[in-house]
Amino acid sequence: MWFILFFGTREVVRDADRPGTGGYQTCPRCGQYALFRPRSARTWLHVFWVPVIPLGGATPILECGNCRLRLVSTS
Ligand SMILES: [Zn+2]
């Protein structure tokens, strides 16, 4: 069953083009006043670490520019 090691699911995070979202705010984890970038996260089925089939829709998130904390975007 060695092949189990080479496929599965993982979350892929990409930059999102959503004008009007993101911006500077105080991060709840690191406490810094940091730029939160709008990004989108989506779970993919991967084979040999290459995403091949998207599972479900993309989730809009905001990522802290300091500590990479990811928050689900409400906008
Ligand atoms: Zn942070």
PDB file of the backbone (N, CA, C, O) and the ligand in Angstrom, with CONECT records:
HET     ZN  A 101       1
ATOM      1  N   MET A   1       0.834  -1.206   0.000  1.00  0.00           N
ATOM      2  CA  MET A   1       0.000   0.000   0.000  1.00  0.00           C
ATOM      3  C   MET A   1       0.876   1.267   0.000  1.00  0.00           C
ATOM      4  O   MET A   1       0.482   2.287   0.566  1.00  0.00           O
ATOM      5  N   TRP A   2       2.022   1.209  -0.610  1.00  0.00           N
ATOM      6  CA  TRP A   2       2.941   2.343  -0.607  1.00  0.00           C
ATOM      7  C   TRP A   2       2.367   3.566  -1.320  1.00  0.00           C
ATOM      8  O   TRP A   2       2.726   4.703  -1.015  1.00  0.00           O
ATOM      9  N   PHE A   3       1.443   3.305  -2.302  1.00  0.00           N
ATOM     10  CA  PHE A   3       0.936   4.418  -3.120  1.00  0.00           C
ATOM     11  C   PHE A   3       0.086   5.393  -2.326  1.00  0.00           C
ATOM     12  O   PHE A   3      -0.139   6.517  -2.774  1.00  0.00           O
ATOM     13  N   ILE A   4      -0.390   4.988  -1.155  1.00  0.00           N
ATOM     14  CA  ILE A   4      -1.197   5.889  -0.335  1.00  0.00           C
ATOM     15  C   ILE A   4      -0.407   7.147   0.034  1.00  0.00           C
ATOM     16  O   ILE A   4      -0.985   8.208   0.269  1.00  0.00           O
ATOM     17  N   LEU A   5       0.890   7.017   0.080  1.00  0.00           N
ATOM     18  CA  LEU A   5       1.714   8.163   0.452  1.00  0.00           C
ATOM     19  C   LEU A   5       1.700   9.255  -0.605  1.00  0.00           C
ATOM     20  O   LEU A   5       2.074  10.394  -0.325  1.00  0.00           O
ATOM     21  N   PHE A   6       1.271   8.919  -1.820  1.00  0.00           N
ATOM     22  CA  PHE A   6       1.462   9.872  -2.904  1.00  0.00           C
ATOM     23  C   PHE A   6       0.197  10.544  -3.395  1.00  0.00           C
ATOM     24  O   PHE A   6       0.235  11.293  -4.371  1.00  0.00           O
ATOM     25  N   PHE A   7      -0.920  10.291  -2.736  1.00  0.00           N
ATOM     26  CA  PHE A   7      -2.094  11.089  -3.066  1.00  0.00           C
ATOM     27  C   PHE A   7      -2.929  11.318  -1.818  1.00  0.00           C
ATOM     28  O   PHE A   7      -2.812  10.595  -0.829  1.00  0.00           O
ATOM     29  N   GLY A   8      -3.770  12.335  -1.884  1.00  0.00           N
ATOM     30  CA  GLY A   8      -4.596  12.710  -0.747  1.00  0.00           C
ATOM     31  C   GLY A   8      -5.187  14.072  -1.017  1.00  0.00           C
ATOM     32  O   GLY A   8      -5.327  14.481  -2.169  1.00  0.00           O
ATOM     33  N   THR A   9      -5.533  14.774   0.041  1.00  0.00           N
ATOM     34  CA  THR A   9      -6.090  16.111  -0.127  1.00  0.00           C
ATOM     35  C   THR A   9      -5.219  17.106   0.625  1.00  0.00           C
ATOM     36  O   THR A   9      -4.567  16.778   1.616  1.00  0.00           O
ATOM     37  N   ARG A  10      -5.232  18.312   0.126  1.00  0.00           N
ATOM     38  CA  ARG A  10      -4.564  19.388   0.844  1.00  0.00           C
ATOM     39  C   ARG A  10      -5.189  20.707   0.437  1.00  0.00           C
ATOM     40  O   ARG A  10      -5.839  20.821  -0.601  1.00  0.00           O
ATOM     41  N   GLU A  11      -4.972  21.702   1.290  1.00  0.00           N
ATOM     42  CA  GLU A  11      -5.520  23.023   1.037  1.00  0.00           C
ATOM     43  C   GLU A  11      -4.504  23.848   0.265  1.00  0.00           C
ATOM     44  O   GLU A  11      -3.335  23.926   0.642  1.00  0.00           O
ATOM     45  N   VAL A  12      -4.960  24.463  -0.821  1.00  0.00           N
ATOM     46  CA  VAL A  12      -4.105  25.327  -1.621  1.00  0.00           C
ATOM     47  C   VAL A  12      -4.609  26.752  -1.456  1.00  0.00           C
ATOM     48  O   VAL A  12      -5.790  27.032  -1.661  1.00  0.00           O
ATOM     49  N   VAL A  13      -3.700  27.651  -1.082  1.00  0.00           N
ATOM     50  CA  VAL A  13      -4.067  29.046  -0.862  1.00  0.00           C
ATOM     51  C   VAL A  13      -3.465  29.891  -1.972  1.00  0.00           C
ATOM     52  O   VAL A  13      -2.272  29.807  -2.263  1.00  0.00           O
ATOM     53  N   ARG A  14      -4.311  30.704  -2.582  1.00  0.00           N
ATOM     54  CA  ARG A  14      -3.853  31.551  -3.678  1.00  0.00           C
ATOM     55  C   ARG A  14      -4.233  32.993  -3.396  1.00  0.00           C
ATOM     56  O   ARG A  14      -5.155  33.275  -2.631  1.00  0.00           O
ATOM     57  N   ASP A  15      -3.497  33.905  -4.034  1.00  0.00           N
ATOM     58  CA  ASP A  15      -3.878  35.315  -3.964  1.00  0.00           C
ATOM     59  C   ASP A  15      -5.204  35.501  -4.671  1.00  0.00           C
ATOM     60  O   ASP A  15      -5.448  34.918  -5.727  1.00  0.00           O
ATOM     61  N   ALA A  16      -6.050  36.313  -4.081  1.00  0.00           N
ATOM     62  CA  ALA A  16      -7.362  36.572  -4.663  1.00  0.00           C
ATOM     63  C   ALA A  16      -7.431  38.018  -5.107  1.00  0.00           C
ATOM     64  O   ALA A  16      -6.877  38.907  -4.461  1.00  0.00           O
ATOM     65  N   ASP A  17      -8.103  38.241  -6.196  1.00  0.00           N
ATOM     66  CA  ASP A  17      -8.281  39.592  -6.701  1.00  0.00           C
ATOM     67  C   ASP A  17      -9.655  40.088  -6.277  1.00  0.00           C
ATOM     68  O   ASP A  17     -10.624  40.013  -7.033  1.00  0.00           O
ATOM     69  N   ARG A  18      -9.718  40.596  -5.057  1.00  0.00           N
ATOM     70  CA  ARG A  18     -10.986  41.094  -4.538  1.00  0.00           C
ATOM     71  C   ARG A  18     -10.781  42.522  -4.058  1.00  0.00           C
ATOM     72  O   ARG A  18     -10.459  42.739  -2.890  1.00  0.00           O
ATOM     73  N   PRO A  19     -10.961  43.495  -4.937  1.00  0.00           N
ATOM     74  CA  PRO A  19     -10.752  44.888  -4.524  1.00  0.00           C
ATOM     75  C   PRO A  19     -11.720  45.280  -3.416  1.00  0.00           C
ATOM     76  O   PRO A  19     -12.878  44.865  -3.398  1.00  0.00           O
ATOM     77  N   GLY A  20     -11.221  46.076  -2.511  1.00  0.00           N
ATOM     78  CA  GLY A  20     -12.070  46.553  -1.424  1.00  0.00           C
ATOM     79  C   GLY A  20     -12.021  45.679  -0.191  1.00  0.00           C
ATOM     80  O   GLY A  20     -12.642  46.004   0.821  1.00  0.00           O
ATOM     81  N   THR A  21     -11.277  44.544  -0.256  1.00  0.00           N
ATOM     82  CA  THR A  21     -11.158  43.697   0.928  1.00  0.00           C
ATOM     83  C   THR A  21      -9.730  43.763   1.446  1.00  0.00           C
ATOM     84  O   THR A  21      -8.847  44.313   0.789  1.00  0.00           O
ATOM     85  N   GLY A  22      -9.516  43.212   2.600  1.00  0.00           N
ATOM     86  CA  GLY A  22      -8.192  43.241   3.191  1.00  0.00           C
ATOM     87  C   GLY A  22      -7.923  44.571   3.852  1.00  0.00           C
ATOM     88  O   GLY A  22      -8.852  45.257   4.276  1.00  0.00           O
ATOM     89  N   GLY A  23      -6.654  44.942   3.946  1.00  0.00           N
ATOM     90  CA  GLY A  23      -6.287  46.188   4.585  1.00  0.00           C
ATOM     91  C   GLY A  23      -5.625  45.943   5.922  1.00  0.00           C
ATOM     92  O   GLY A  23      -5.424  44.800   6.330  1.00  0.00           O
ATOM     93  N   TYR A  24      -5.287  47.033   6.604  1.00  0.00           N
ATOM     94  CA  TYR A  24      -4.578  46.932   7.865  1.00  0.00           C
ATOM     95  C   TYR A  24      -5.556  46.761   9.021  1.00  0.00           C
ATOM     96  O   TYR A  24      -6.574  47.449   9.101  1.00  0.00           O
ATOM     97  N   GLN A  25      -5.232  45.846   9.900  1.00  0.00           N
ATOM     98  CA  GLN A  25      -5.986  45.681  11.142  1.00  0.00           C
ATOM     99  C   GLN A  25      -5.090  44.989  12.161  1.00  0.00           C
ATOM    100  O   GLN A  25      -4.042  44.438  11.822  1.00  0.00           O
ATOM    101  N   THR A  26      -5.521  45.029  13.406  1.00  0.00           N
ATOM    102  CA  THR A  26      -4.754  44.390  14.466  1.00  0.00           C
ATOM    103  C   THR A  26      -5.019  42.892  14.441  1.00  0.00           C
ATOM    104  O   THR A  26      -6.169  42.453  14.480  1.00  0.00           O
ATOM    105  N   CYS A  27      -3.945  42.110  14.376  1.00  0.00           N
ATOM    106  CA  CYS A  27      -4.054  40.666  14.283  1.00  0.00           C
ATOM    107  C   CYS A  27      -4.380  40.076  15.652  1.00  0.00           C
ATOM    108  O   CYS A  27      -3.728  40.427  16.635  1.00  0.00           O
ATOM    109  N   PRO A  28      -5.373  39.187  15.741  1.00  0.00           N
ATOM    110  CA  PRO A  28      -5.730  38.599  17.037  1.00  0.00           C
ATOM    111  C   PRO A  28      -4.686  37.622  17.568  1.00  0.00           C
ATOM    112  O   PRO A  28      -4.700  37.320  18.762  1.00  0.00           O
ATOM    113  N   ARG A  29      -3.783  37.119  16.731  1.00  0.00           N
ATOM    114  CA  ARG A  29      -2.778  36.168  17.211  1.00  0.00           C
ATOM    115  C   ARG A  29      -1.465  36.846  17.574  1.00  0.00           C
ATOM    116  O   ARG A  29      -0.962  36.679  18.685  1.00  0.00           O
ATOM    117  N   CYS A  30      -0.902  37.624  16.622  1.00  0.00           N
ATOM    118  CA  CYS A  30       0.416  38.215  16.894  1.00  0.00           C
ATOM    119  C   CYS A  30       0.307  39.607  17.499  1.00  0.00           C
ATOM    120  O   CYS A  30       1.299  40.136  18.000  1.00  0.00           O
ATOM    121  N   GLY A  31      -0.882  40.214  17.463  1.00  0.00           N
ATOM    122  CA  GLY A  31      -1.075  41.514  18.095  1.00  0.00           C
ATOM    123  C   GLY A  31      -0.502  42.677  17.309  1.00  0.00           C
ATOM    124  O   GLY A  31      -0.551  43.813  17.779  1.00  0.00           O
ATOM    125  N   GLN A  32       0.044  42.424  16.113  1.00  0.00           N
ATOM    126  CA  GLN A  32       0.631  43.487  15.307  1.00  0.00           C
ATOM    127  C   GLN A  32      -0.448  44.160  14.457  1.00  0.00           C
ATOM    128  O   GLN A  32      -1.442  43.538  14.083  1.00  0.00           O
ATOM    129  N   TYR A  33      -0.235  45.427  14.163  1.00  0.00           N
ATOM    130  CA  TYR A  33      -1.101  46.135  13.222  1.00  0.00           C
ATOM    131  C   TYR A  33      -0.546  45.836  11.844  1.00  0.00           C
ATOM    132  O   TYR A  33       0.381  46.502  11.385  1.00  0.00           O
ATOM    133  N   ALA A  34      -1.107  44.842  11.186  1.00  0.00           N
ATOM    134  CA  ALA A  34      -0.496  44.294   9.977  1.00  0.00           C
ATOM    135  C   ALA A  34      -1.468  44.335   8.804  1.00  0.00           C
ATOM    136  O   ALA A  34      -2.681  44.460   8.970  1.00  0.00           O
ATOM    137  N   LEU A  35      -0.889  44.226   7.617  1.00  0.00           N
ATOM    138  CA  LEU A  35      -1.683  44.173   6.390  1.00  0.00           C
ATOM    139  C   LEU A  35      -2.251  42.766   6.217  1.00  0.00           C
ATOM    140  O   LEU A  35      -1.510  41.783   6.188  1.00  0.00           O
ATOM    141  N   PHE A  36      -3.560  42.686   6.106  1.00  0.00           N
ATOM    142  CA  PHE A  36      -4.219  41.405   5.830  1.00  0.00           C
ATOM    143  C   PHE A  36      -4.522  41.339   4.341  1.00  0.00           C
ATOM    144  O   PHE A  36      -5.243  42.178   3.802  1.00  0.00           O
ATOM    145  N   ARG A  37      -3.958  40.327   3.684  1.00  0.00           N
ATOM    146  CA  ARG A  37      -4.122  40.192   2.240  1.00  0.00           C
ATOM    147  C   ARG A  37      -5.319  39.305   1.917  1.00  0.00           C
ATOM    148  O   ARG A  37      -5.514  38.270   2.556  1.00  0.00           O
ATOM    149  N   PRO A  38      -6.130  39.706   0.919  1.00  0.00           N
ATOM    150  CA  PRO A  38      -7.237  38.840   0.497  1.00  0.00           C
ATOM    151  C   PRO A  38      -6.699  37.653  -0.301  1.00  0.00           C
ATOM    152  O   PRO A  38      -5.978  37.838  -1.281  1.00  0.00           O
ATOM    153  N   ARG A  39      -7.045  36.450   0.113  1.00  0.00           N
ATOM    154  CA  ARG A  39      -6.622  35.240  -0.583  1.00  0.00           C
ATOM    155  C   ARG A  39      -7.798  34.282  -0.632  1.00  0.00           C
ATOM    156  O   ARG A  39      -8.841  34.542  -0.032  1.00  0.00           O
ATOM    157  N   SER A  40      -7.639  33.197  -1.331  1.00  0.00           N
ATOM    158  CA  SER A  40      -8.700  32.191  -1.346  1.00  0.00           C
ATOM    159  C   SER A  40      -8.084  30.821  -1.099  1.00  0.00           C
ATOM    160  O   SER A  40      -6.990  30.521  -1.577  1.00  0.00           O
ATOM    161  N   ALA A  41      -8.799  30.003  -0.351  1.00  0.00           N
ATOM    162  CA  ALA A  41      -8.337  28.656  -0.008  1.00  0.00           C
ATOM    163  C   ALA A  41      -9.292  27.640  -0.603  1.00  0.00           C
ATOM    164  O   ALA A  41     -10.508  27.831  -0.590  1.00  0.00           O
ATOM    165  N   ARG A  42      -8.735  26.568  -1.121  1.00  0.00           N
ATOM    166  CA  ARG A  42      -9.560  25.529  -1.725  1.00  0.00           C
ATOM    167  C   ARG A  42      -8.872  24.185  -1.497  1.00  0.00           C
ATOM    168  O   ARG A  42      -7.653  24.068  -1.622  1.00  0.00           O
ATOM    169  N   THR A  43      -9.668  23.184  -1.164  1.00  0.00           N
ATOM    170  CA  THR A  43      -9.133  21.842  -0.960  1.00  0.00           C
ATOM    171  C   THR A  43      -9.046  21.132  -2.310  1.00  0.00           C
ATOM    172  O   THR A  43      -9.997  21.141  -3.092  1.00  0.00           O
ATOM    173  N   TRP A  44      -7.896  20.518  -2.571  1.00  0.00           N
ATOM    174  CA  TRP A  44      -7.658  19.812  -3.829  1.00  0.00           C
ATOM    175  C   TRP A  44      -7.252  18.382  -3.542  1.00  0.00           C
ATOM    176  O   TRP A  44      -6.593  18.089  -2.544  1.00  0.00           O
ATOM    177  N   LEU A  45      -7.667  17.488  -4.451  1.00  0.00           N
ATOM    178  CA  LEU A  45      -7.114  16.146  -4.465  1.00  0.00           C
ATOM    179  C   LEU A  45      -5.766  16.248  -5.164  1.00  0.00           C
ATOM    180  O   LEU A  45      -5.680  16.757  -6.282  1.00  0.00           O
ATOM    181  N   HIS A  46      -4.710  15.765  -4.507  1.00  0.00           N
ATOM    182  CA  HIS A  46      -3.393  15.865  -5.138  1.00  0.00           C
ATOM    183  C   HIS A  46      -2.810  14.481  -5.368  1.00  0.00           C
ATOM    184  O   HIS A  46      -3.064  13.545  -4.610  1.00  0.00           O
ATOM    185  N   VAL A  47      -2.036  14.375  -6.412  1.00  0.00           N
ATOM    186  CA  VAL A  47      -1.291  13.163  -6.737  1.00  0.00           C
ATOM    187  C   VAL A  47       0.164  13.578  -6.901  1.00  0.00           C
ATOM    188  O   VAL A  47       0.478  14.451  -7.710  1.00  0.00           O
ATOM    189  N   PHE A  48       1.035  12.966  -6.147  1.00  0.00           N
ATOM    190  CA  PHE A  48       2.449  13.354  -6.127  1.00  0.00           C
ATOM    191  C   PHE A  48       2.597  14.850  -5.847  1.00  0.00           C
ATOM    192  O   PHE A  48       3.433  15.528  -6.445  1.00  0.00           O
ATOM    193  N   TRP A  49       1.779  15.343  -4.937  1.00  0.00           N
ATOM    194  CA  TRP A  49       1.820  16.731  -4.472  1.00  0.00           C
ATOM    195  C   TRP A  49       1.432  17.740  -5.539  1.00  0.00           C
ATOM    196  O   TRP A  49       1.658  18.937  -5.364  1.00  0.00           O
ATOM    197  N   VAL A  50       0.847  17.276  -6.648  1.00  0.00           N
ATOM    198  CA  VAL A  50       0.339  18.173  -7.683  1.00  0.00           C
ATOM    199  C   VAL A  50      -1.181  18.194  -7.575  1.00  0.00           C
ATOM    200  O   VAL A  50      -1.816  17.152  -7.735  1.00  0.00           O
ATOM    201  N   PRO A  51      -1.785  19.365  -7.304  1.00  0.00           N
ATOM    202  CA  PRO A  51      -3.248  19.424  -7.215  1.00  0.00           C
ATOM    203  C   PRO A  51      -3.881  19.134  -8.568  1.00  0.00           C
ATOM    204  O   PRO A  51      -3.533  19.765  -9.566  1.00  0.00           O
ATOM    205  N   VAL A  52      -4.812  18.177  -8.605  1.00  0.00           N
ATOM    206  CA  VAL A  52      -5.411  17.779  -9.878  1.00  0.00           C
ATOM    207  C   VAL A  52      -6.919  18.000  -9.929  1.00  0.00           C
ATOM    208  O   VAL A  52      -7.440  18.369 -10.981  1.00  0.00           O
ATOM    209  N   ILE A  53      -7.631  17.787  -8.836  1.00  0.00           N
ATOM    210  CA  ILE A  53      -9.092  17.919  -8.848  1.00  0.00           C
ATOM    211  C   ILE A  53      -9.519  18.778  -7.661  1.00  0.00           C
ATOM    212  O   ILE A  53      -9.214  18.436  -6.518  1.00  0.00           O
ATOM    213  N   PRO A  54     -10.224  19.894  -7.909  1.00  0.00           N
ATOM    214  CA  PRO A  54     -10.709  20.710  -6.789  1.00  0.00           C
ATOM    215  C   PRO A  54     -11.873  20.027  -6.092  1.00  0.00           C
ATOM    216  O   PRO A  54     -12.755  19.461  -6.738  1.00  0.00           O
ATOM    217  N   LEU A  55     -11.864  20.085  -4.785  1.00  0.00           N
ATOM    218  CA  LEU A  55     -12.947  19.508  -3.979  1.00  0.00           C
ATOM    219  C   LEU A  55     -13.656  20.660  -3.283  1.00  0.00           C
ATOM    220  O   LEU A  55     -13.099  21.284  -2.380  1.00  0.00           O
ATOM    221  N   GLY A  56     -14.863  20.934  -3.698  1.00  0.00           N
ATOM    222  CA  GLY A  56     -15.610  22.027  -3.087  1.00  0.00           C
ATOM    223  C   GLY A  56     -15.217  23.366  -3.670  1.00  0.00           C
ATOM    224  O   GLY A  56     -14.385  23.444  -4.574  1.00  0.00           O
ATOM    225  N   GLY A  57     -15.813  24.408  -3.154  1.00  0.00           N
ATOM    226  CA  GLY A  57     -15.574  25.747  -3.661  1.00  0.00           C
ATOM    227  C   GLY A  57     -14.452  26.439  -2.927  1.00  0.00           C
ATOM    228  O   GLY A  57     -13.959  25.956  -1.908  1.00  0.00           O
ATOM    229  N   ALA A  58     -14.054  27.586  -3.464  1.00  0.00           N
ATOM    230  CA  ALA A  58     -13.003  28.380  -2.838  1.00  0.00           C
ATOM    231  C   ALA A  58     -13.583  29.162  -1.662  1.00  0.00           C
ATOM    232  O   ALA A  58     -14.691  29.692  -1.742  1.00  0.00           O
ATOM    233  N   THR A  59     -12.827  29.226  -0.578  1.00  0.00           N
ATOM    234  CA  THR A  59     -13.225  29.973   0.601  1.00  0.00           C
ATOM    235  C   THR A  59     -12.424  31.267   0.657  1.00  0.00           C
ATOM    236  O   THR A  59     -11.195  31.222   0.692  1.00  0.00           O
ATOM    237  N   PRO A  60     -13.095  32.429   0.667  1.00  0.00           N
ATOM    238  CA  PRO A  60     -12.340  33.680   0.780  1.00  0.00           C
ATOM    239  C   PRO A  60     -11.761  33.826   2.178  1.00  0.00           C
ATOM    240  O   PRO A  60     -12.470  33.671   3.173  1.00  0.00           O
ATOM    241  N   ILE A  61     -10.479  34.121   2.249  1.00  0.00           N
ATOM    242  CA  ILE A  61      -9.821  34.289   3.537  1.00  0.00           C
ATOM    243  C   ILE A  61      -8.982  35.562   3.516  1.00  0.00           C
ATOM    244  O   ILE A  61      -8.698  36.120   2.456  1.00  0.00           O
ATOM    245  N   LEU A  62      -8.594  36.004   4.698  1.00  0.00           N
ATOM    246  CA  LEU A  62      -7.654  37.103   4.862  1.00  0.00           C
ATOM    247  C   LEU A  62      -6.452  36.547   5.606  1.00  0.00           C
ATOM    248  O   LEU A  62      -6.607  35.836   6.600  1.00  0.00           O
ATOM    249  N   GLU A  63      -5.241  36.870   5.125  1.00  0.00           N
ATOM    250  CA  GLU A  63      -4.037  36.332   5.732  1.00  0.00           C
ATOM    251  C   GLU A  63      -3.197  37.453   6.310  1.00  0.00           C
ATOM    252  O   GLU A  63      -2.910  38.441   5.633  1.00  0.00           O
ATOM    253  N   CYS A  64      -2.803  37.296   7.570  1.00  0.00           N
ATOM    254  CA  CYS A  64      -1.958  38.277   8.250  1.00  0.00           C
ATOM    255  C   CYS A  64      -0.589  38.317   7.574  1.00  0.00           C
ATOM    256  O   CYS A  64       0.032  37.275   7.366  1.00  0.00           O
ATOM    257  N   GLY A  65      -0.119  39.514   7.231  1.00  0.00           N
ATOM    258  CA  GLY A  65       1.179  39.662   6.592  1.00  0.00           C
ATOM    259  C   GLY A  65       2.334  39.435   7.535  1.00  0.00           C
ATOM    260  O   GLY A  65       3.474  39.314   7.086  1.00  0.00           O
ATOM    261  N   ASN A  66       2.078  39.373   8.832  1.00  0.00           N
ATOM    262  CA  ASN A  66       3.151  39.190   9.811  1.00  0.00           C
ATOM    263  C   ASN A  66       3.303  37.730  10.225  1.00  0.00           C
ATOM    264  O   ASN A  66       4.400  37.177  10.151  1.00  0.00           O
ATOM    265  N   CYS A  67       2.209  37.098  10.662  1.00  0.00           N
ATOM    266  CA  CYS A  67       2.316  35.735  11.195  1.00  0.00           C
ATOM    267  C   CYS A  67       1.596  34.698  10.331  1.00  0.00           C
ATOM    268  O   CYS A  67       1.583  33.518  10.680  1.00  0.00           O
ATOM    269  N   ARG A  68       0.997  35.117   9.211  1.00  0.00           N
ATOM    270  CA  ARG A  68       0.291  34.217   8.283  1.00  0.00           C
ATOM    271  C   ARG A  68      -0.985  33.618   8.874  1.00  0.00           C
ATOM    272  O   ARG A  68      -1.484  32.613   8.369  1.00  0.00           O
ATOM    273  N   LEU A  69      -1.512  34.217   9.926  1.00  0.00           N
ATOM    274  CA  LEU A  69      -2.800  33.766  10.448  1.00  0.00           C
ATOM    275  C   LEU A  69      -3.842  33.920   9.359  1.00  0.00           C
ATOM    276  O   LEU A  69      -3.895  34.950   8.688  1.00  0.00           O
ATOM    277  N   ARG A  70      -4.670  32.904   9.180  1.00  0.00           N
ATOM    278  CA  ARG A  70      -5.716  32.950   8.157  1.00  0.00           C
ATOM    279  C   ARG A  70      -7.080  33.047   8.810  1.00  0.00           C
ATOM    280  O   ARG A  70      -7.453  32.222   9.645  1.00  0.00           O
ATOM    281  N   LEU A  71      -7.824  34.083   8.408  1.00  0.00           N
ATOM    282  CA  LEU A  71      -9.167  34.310   8.907  1.00  0.00           C
ATOM    283  C   LEU A  71     -10.127  34.146   7.747  1.00  0.00           C
ATOM    284  O   LEU A  71      -9.828  34.566   6.629  1.00  0.00           O
ATOM    285  N   VAL A  72     -11.277  33.542   7.998  1.00  0.00           N
ATOM    286  CA  VAL A  72     -12.305  33.431   6.961  1.00  0.00           C
ATOM    287  C   VAL A  72     -12.892  34.821   6.753  1.00  0.00           C
ATOM    288  O   VAL A  72     -13.341  35.473   7.695  1.00  0.00           O
ATOM    289  N   SER A  73     -12.878  35.258   5.501  1.00  0.00           N
ATOM    290  CA  SER A  73     -13.368  36.591   5.173  1.00  0.00           C
ATOM    291  C   SER A  73     -14.890  36.604   5.200  1.00  0.00           C
ATOM    292  O   SER A  73     -15.542  35.677   4.722  1.00  0.00           O
ATOM    293  N   THR A  74     -15.441  37.667   5.765  1.00  0.00           N
ATOM    294  CA  THR A  74     -16.900  37.784   5.812  1.00  0.00           C
ATOM    295  C   THR A  74     -17.408  38.695   4.714  1.00  0.00           C
ATOM    296  O   THR A  74     -18.620  38.826   4.543  1.00  0.00           O
ATOM    297  N   SER A  75     -16.527  39.323   3.972  1.00  0.00           N
ATOM    298  CA  SER A  75     -16.968  40.242   2.911  1.00  0.00           C
ATOM    299  C   SER A  75     -16.890  39.576   1.553  1.00  0.00           C
ATOM    300  O   SER A  75     -17.221  40.196   0.542  1.00  0.00           O
TER     301      SER A  75
HETATM  302 ZN    ZN A 101      -0.623  38.070  12.801  1.00  0.00          ZN2+
END
